[in-house]
Amino acid sequence: MRNALLVILLILIFSACSKDQNMSLDNNGQSGSITRFVVHNDYMYVLNLNEVKTFSLSDPDNPQLVNVLTTDFGLETIIIYDETIFIGSTNALYILGIDQPDSPVLLSKSDRGEILLEGCDPVVVKDHFAYSTIKIINNICGIINAVSALVVYDIEDKLNPVFISQYPMNQPNGLGYKGNYLLVCDGGNHLVEVFDISNPHKVVLTDYSFGVSDPVDIIIKGEQAIISSKKEFRLYDISDIENIRPLGVIGK
């Protein structure tokens, strides 16, 4: 009976989206920050390693490829926020305009520098700031010791994203936010780290982090969070960030 109630809660959370979160499934549901496609206003945007493919869904039974935007190699994650596409790659944050939704255009590309090359980087956006995790699995031989980190960008000018700061982490993965708190899955420490982002120029790690074995991604909807680990889904009540409570577990 308990598992049945958890499944119902999962369905309710997935069934709606809010502009205040990273949207991947538009009005049909909500995914986490680690995803390679988004659906938005009758179009689907899909990542290859060096391409953004646009499909028209005007006839849902017969999707049509209408555009291919070629980029540098290493595209990994994609979200839409404020009618703009944000893409995390192994070496940059890409910002794409979709004023013409069938033909995305590259507005800008950040420059992370060699120390943060070759990392997997999901991204979420809140107001005029983007937060991205960079997970380095292997150092870049012969160049520099690479690091894993949470990276913050000022994106008020979408044509010129500005790197603000970085915060060292172990093996960060997916992330999401509730109000002025950013929750980041850190598989290396088996924690979901909670950061105060009320001042994006000075992000602060709080004492509200909590243990989760091998956390991979997180979906936040209202007062609940679903954390996906390697073996299961965990549901949490996050109505009080200072007292996050587990609600249950569903095995994969």
Buried (B, 14 or more C-beta within 10 A) or exposed (E): EEEEEBEEBBEEBBEEBEEEBBBBBBEEBBBBBBBBBBBBEBBBBBBEEEBBBBBBBEEEEEBEEBBEBEBEEBBBBBBBBEEBBBBBBBBBBBBBBBEEBBEBEBBBBBEBEEBBBBBBBBBBBBEEBBBBBBBBEEEEEEEEEBBBBBBBBBBEEBEEBEBBEBBEBEBBBBBBBBEEBBBBBBBEBBBBBBBBBEEBEEBEBEEBBBEBEBBBBBBBBEEBBBBBBEEBBBBBEBEEBEEBEEBBBBEE
